[in-house]
Amino acid sequence: MSASRNNPDYEIRIHVETRPFPINTARIGKLIRQVLCRFEVPAACADIAVMDDTALSRMHARYLGRSKITDVISFDLSEDPAGFRFFQIFVNAQEAARQAARRGHSPQAELALYIVHGLLHQFGYDDTSPSLARRMHRLEDQLLEQYGWGAVYYPRQSETERKRKRE
């Protein structure tokens, strides 16, 4: 079966290895499909693993040489980036729960942020400098808002909150 722009061919696999909060895999799968469509990927497999601190720290050390807790690690294992794409994304549910509590939004939304962040890295976005990071985080929030999750990285402040900060 060949995929077209109007009918892309996507296989989304989500493996939940830890569940510190309810994880709506159907909604996450829909988000991944929407992002892949937005970037006009005609055919792809996205393999997502929801892991804990320990598992992701081990991967971080093995593949990136850093043995510390991280939120997301992503790889593009595609043989031909112009053809069928194969993405592997590992996200940390425990870190999502901690950051969501700190920032005041749902851990599901934080987890969605990590997945979008991992995909954007595979589409060439980078966060190695403050200006590149701001650009990437704004796009993450734009995508999350557009697809029903709401801004996570730079949430919109109410007028009351803005006034309080100015005082």
N, C-alpha and C positions, 0 to 999 in steps of 0.2 A: 504494500500500500504506500503510495507516495503522498507526502504531505504538501499542502499548499499554505499560503499565507493565511487564508481564511479557515483552514482546518489543519493546524499543526499537529504533528505526531509526537506526543510527550508520554514518557513513562515516569511516574513519580513514585519513588519508594521511600517510605519513612519507617525507620526502625527506632522504636522507643525502648532504650535500655534502662532508663531511669525515669521516674515519674513523680517529682516533688510537688507537682501541681497538675490539675487536669490539662491534657494536651489534646486539642481538637485537630487530629491529623487531616481530616477532610478539608477544614478551613485553611490549614497550612498548605496542603496540596493545591488548593485553588489559587492561593497567593503565588506559589511557585509558577504555576501555569500562566498567570497573568503577567508576571515579570518576564518570563521567557517570551511571551507574545509581544510585550512592549519592546523588547530588544530584537524582535523579528527572527528569533531562532526557529527554523522550520522543523527541526526534529532533534529531540534530546531525551536523555535519561538523567534524572536528578535523583541521586541516592543520598538521603539525609539520615544521619544517625544522631539521635538525641542521647547525650551521654552525661556522666557526672564529672566532678572535679578531677578525680583520680585518673579516670580513663583519658580525658582530654589532656591532662598534664603529661601523661606518658606519651601520647601522640605528639604533643608540642615538643617534648625533648627529643623524641626519635626523628621527627621530620624537619624540625626547625632549630634544633640544638638549644632550646630554652626550656628548662624544667620549671615552669610556673603555670599557674592557673590562667587560662585564657577563655574567651567567649566563643570563638569560632575559628575553625581551620577549614580551608576549602581548596580543592584541587580541580583542575580541568584535565581529565584524562583522555580527551579527544585525540584521535589520530590526525584528523584534519579539521581545524577550527572553522573552516568554511562549510563543512558538511555536518554530519551527525555529531552532536555534542554530548559528552558524558561528564557530568559534574558529580563530585563527591564532596559533601559538606558535613562537617561534624560540629555540632553545637552543644553548649554546656547549659543544661537545664538548671543546675544548682546556681550557676552564676546569674542566669536570667532571673531566678527567684530573688536573689540578693539585690541585683540592680533595680528590679522593678519595685521592690519595697523601698529602696533608697530614693528612687525617682518619683514614686507615687503613681504608677500605672500597673497594668496587669502583667504577670510573668509571661502569659501567652504573647502579648504584644512585644515584649522584650525578646522572646525567642524568635518571633517573626522578623524583628530587626536584625538579629544575628544571621538569619538565613538570607535575607536581602543583601546584607553586607557581604556575605560570602559569595553570592552570585555576582554582585557588582565588581568584586575583585577579579572575577573571571571574565568580565566584560571590559577590563582595562582600567577600572577606577582604582585610585591609590589614596592612601591616607598617611603617607610618610612625612608630609609637611603640614603645618597648620592650615594653609590655604587649600591644599588638596583635601585635607580631612573635612574642612567646612563644606566644600563642594560636594563631597561624597555623602556626608551626613544630611545635607539638605535634600539631596536626591532620594536618600533612604526615606526620609520623612514624607517627601512628595509622593513616593510610591505607596507607602503605608497608608497615607491619608486617602489617596485615590482608590485604593482597594479595600477601604473600610476598617482599617486598624487604628487610624489616628496617628498623629505625629508622636514619635517616641523620643527621638534624640533631642530635638528642639521643639518641645510642645508649645503650643500657643498659650500665652498668658492672658488671663482675664484682665479687664481694665482695672479692677480692684487690686490685683496682684502687681500690675505695672505701677500704679500710684503708690502702693506700699514700698516698692523698691526705690522710688524716687525720693521718698521722705527720709 
